[in-house]
Amino acid sequence: METWISLGMIVVLFAVFYFVGIRPQKKQEKETNQMRNNLQVGDEITTIGGIIGKIISIKEETCVIETGHDRTKIRILKSAVSRVDVKAEDSVD
């Protein structure tokens, strides 16, 4: 009888761990990958390192961003994009 109770507690513990830890993390990873796959030329982005710029070209795994008033160009990995601040269709030039 004690074995079944112990086994049941372990199953409940794993279920709670899954719904509190693993599931939200997978959802966040899916949303982040979708955001990175939907990047467009003209989007204003912030990188993981805190660099803010506007995308001027996109290749398979990289993109080139333009930063600052002096129009410095930096090539970064798409995986370095933290968030999209302004979508291309929302920006006003």
Secondary structure, DSSP 8 states (H G I E B T S, - for coil): -HHHHHHHHHHHHHHHHIIIIIHHHHHHHHHHHHHHHT--TT-EEEETTS-EEEEEEE-SSEEEEEETTTTEEEEEEGGGEEEEEE-TTT---
